[in-house]
């Protein structure tokens, strides 16, 4: 899982470098699933981002709260505000995910949010 974790961390670094304080990491910096990056884009609804990211493995909110527009109990328990939760997107990486794909998606997301 180390290569996937490194890709996930690289994805976060790219998003943070491109968006600064307009993107927040949801979850513990190290103690989280190696194949998942959950972030909140401040000022941009997650659903709006996803409509422009066709073909990308991502969803809004948390898996247990899919299909609703209120703040998920998981994000609320993590202390995420409703405003930040509105911009939450969960990206999933897999064994076949490449560094080139991570960089491509990061550039697309930054362009959408910026």
C-alpha positions as CSV (number, residue, x, y, z in Angstrom):
1,X,0.0,0.0,0.0
2,X,3.0,2.3,0.3
3,X,3.0,3.3,-3.4
4,X,-0.8,4.2,-3.2
5,X,-0.2,6.2,0.0
6,X,2.6,8.1,-1.7
7,X,0.3,8.9,-4.6
8,X,-2.4,10.0,-2.3
9,X,0.0,12.3,-0.4
10,X,1.3,13.7,-3.7
11,X,-2.2,14.4,-4.8
12,X,-2.8,16.3,-1.6
13,X,0.4,18.2,-2.0
14,X,-0.5,19.3,-5.5
15,X,-4.0,20.4,-4.5
16,X,-2.7,22.3,-1.5
17,X,0.1,24.0,-3.6
18,X,-2.4,25.0,-6.2
19,X,-5.3,26.1,-4.0
20,X,-3.7,27.0,-0.6
21,X,-6.2,27.7,2.1
22,X,-9.1,27.1,-0.3
23,X,-8.7,23.3,0.2
24,X,-8.8,21.5,3.5
25,X,-7.7,18.0,4.4
26,X,-10.5,16.0,6.0
27,X,-9.0,13.5,8.4
28,X,-5.8,12.8,10.2
29,X,-2.7,13.7,8.2
30,X,-1.2,10.2,8.5
31,X,-3.7,7.9,10.1
32,X,-6.2,7.4,7.3
33,X,-6.8,5.0,4.5
34,X,-3.9,4.9,2.1
35,X,-6.1,4.8,-1.0
36,X,-8.5,7.7,-0.1
37,X,-8.1,11.5,-0.1
38,X,-11.0,13.4,1.4
39,X,-10.8,17.1,1.0
40,X,-13.1,20.1,1.2
41,X,-12.9,22.9,-1.4
42,X,-14.0,26.1,0.3
43,X,-16.5,28.1,-1.7
44,X,-17.1,25.5,-4.3
45,X,-19.8,22.8,-3.8
46,X,-18.4,19.3,-4.2
47,X,-21.2,18.3,-6.5
48,X,-20.2,21.2,-8.9
49,X,-16.7,19.9,-9.0
50,X,-17.8,16.3,-9.7
51,X,-20.0,17.3,-12.6
52,X,-16.8,18.6,-14.4
53,X,-14.7,15.5,-13.4
54,X,-16.3,12.8,-15.6
55,X,-14.2,9.6,-15.5
56,X,-12.6,10.4,-12.1
57,X,-13.2,8.0,-9.1
58,X,-14.6,10.6,-6.7
59,X,-17.8,11.3,-4.8
60,X,-19.1,13.9,-2.4
61,X,-19.6,13.5,1.4
62,X,-18.9,10.1,2.9
63,X,-19.7,6.6,1.6
64,X,-22.3,6.1,4.3
65,X,-24.1,9.3,3.5
66,X,-24.2,9.2,-0.3
67,X,-27.2,10.7,-2.1
68,X,-28.0,13.4,0.5
69,X,-27.2,17.1,0.6
70,X,-26.8,17.6,4.3
71,X,-23.5,17.3,6.2
72,X,-22.7,13.6,6.8
73,X,-22.5,12.4,10.4
74,X,-19.0,11.2,9.7
75,X,-17.8,14.7,8.6
76,X,-19.7,16.3,11.4
77,X,-18.0,14.0,14.0
78,X,-14.7,15.0,12.5
79,X,-15.5,18.6,13.3
80,X,-16.0,19.7,9.7
81,X,-18.3,22.7,9.4
82,X,-21.4,22.6,7.2
83,X,-19.8,25.1,4.9
84,X,-16.6,23.1,4.4
85,X,-18.6,19.9,4.2
86,X,-20.5,21.3,1.3
87,X,-17.3,21.3,-0.7
88,X,-16.2,17.8,0.4
89,X,-15.0,15.4,-2.2
90,X,-13.6,11.9,-1.6
91,X,-11.1,10.7,-4.2
92,X,-10.2,7.0,-4.5
93,X,-6.9,5.6,-5.7
94,X,-6.2,2.0,-6.7
95,X,-3.3,-0.3,-7.7
96,X,-3.4,0.9,-11.3
97,X,-3.4,4.7,-10.4
98,X,-0.4,6.4,-11.9
99,X,1.5,9.6,-10.9
100,X,0.6,11.0,-14.3
101,X,-3.2,10.5,-13.6
102,X,-2.8,12.2,-10.2
103,X,-1.1,15.2,-11.7
104,X,-3.7,15.4,-14.5
105,X,-6.7,15.3,-12.1
106,X,-5.0,17.8,-9.7
107,X,-4.6,20.2,-12.6
108,X,-8.2,19.8,-13.6
109,X,-9.5,20.3,-10.0
110,X,-7.4,23.4,-9.5
111,X,-8.7,24.8,-12.8
112,X,-12.3,24.2,-11.7
113,X,-11.9,25.6,-8.2
114,X,-9.6,28.5,-9.0
